[in-house]
Amino acid sequence: MHRRHEPPYAGGEPASEESMGRRSERRIDDRPDATSAPAEGPDDQEVAALHALVAERLKQAHARVHALNVSADAKTALTRQLLIVSETAKRDLPEAARRLSRFVHDLDEGHPPLD
């Protein structure tokens, strides 16, 4: 047993949820096993393919920026824009693909997209 002024795990048994005045909480070890997860559906495959495409195009865009004959400051600005596209891909993949497409189009047109 532990005394009332000690934290719940100070020794012995952990305090019960009732004595702590908490409702039941979901714990990390309550997650379902990965083996019980449903198989990937067609949407998951499409998202994975888009991720792979954006990743490859980002890699190519970085290589193109690196090869440009512009100042170091211009390359830094362009690289930052590509990093913004990378960060956007974590939250909104279709938007990142659109931004990257515009970026590459501007490079193809011969005017680097400097903001």
Backbone hydrogen bonds, N-H to C=O, Kabsch-Sander energy under -0.5 kcal/mol:
donor,donor_aa,acceptor,acceptor_aa,energy
6,E,3,R,-1.3
10,A,7,P,-2.0
20,M,16,S,-1.4
21,G,17,E,-0.8
21,G,18,E,-0.6
22,R,17,E,-2.0
30,D,27,R,-1.7
31,R,28,I,-1.2
36,S,33,D,-1.1
37,A,34,A,-1.1
45,Q,41,G,-1.6
46,E,42,P,-2.1
47,V,43,D,-2.4
48,A,44,D,-2.3
49,A,45,Q,-2.2
50,L,46,E,-2.4
51,H,47,V,-2.6
52,A,48,A,-2.3
53,L,49,A,-2.3
54,V,50,L,-2.8
55,A,51,H,-2.7
56,E,52,A,-2.4
57,R,53,L,-2.6
58,L,54,V,-2.6
59,K,55,A,-2.1
60,Q,56,E,-2.3
61,A,57,R,-2.5
62,H,58,L,-2.6
63,A,59,K,-1.9
64,R,60,Q,-2.4
65,V,61,A,-2.6
66,H,62,H,-2.4
67,A,63,A,-1.6
68,L,64,R,-0.8
68,L,65,V,-0.9
70,V,68,L,-1.1
75,K,71,S,-2.2
76,T,72,A,-2.3
77,A,73,D,-2.3
78,L,74,A,-2.4
79,T,75,K,-2.7
80,R,76,T,-2.2
81,Q,77,A,-1.8
82,L,78,L,-2.0
83,L,79,T,-2.1
84,I,80,R,-2.1
85,V,81,Q,-1.9
86,S,82,L,-2.1
87,E,83,L,-2.3
88,T,84,I,-2.5
89,A,85,V,-2.0
90,K,86,S,-0.7
90,K,87,E,-0.8
91,R,87,E,-0.7
91,R,88,T,-1.1
92,D,88,T,-3.7
96,A,92,D,-2.2
97,A,93,L,-2.4
98,R,94,P,-2.1
99,R,95,E,-2.6
100,L,96,A,-2.6
101,S,97,A,-2.2
102,R,98,R,-2.3
103,F,99,R,-2.5
104,V,100,L,-2.8
105,H,101,S,-2.5
106,D,102,R,-2.5
107,L,103,F,-1.9
108,D,104,V,-2.7
109,E,105,H,-2.0
110,G,107,L,-1.1
111,H,106,D,-1.7
114,L,112,P,-2.3
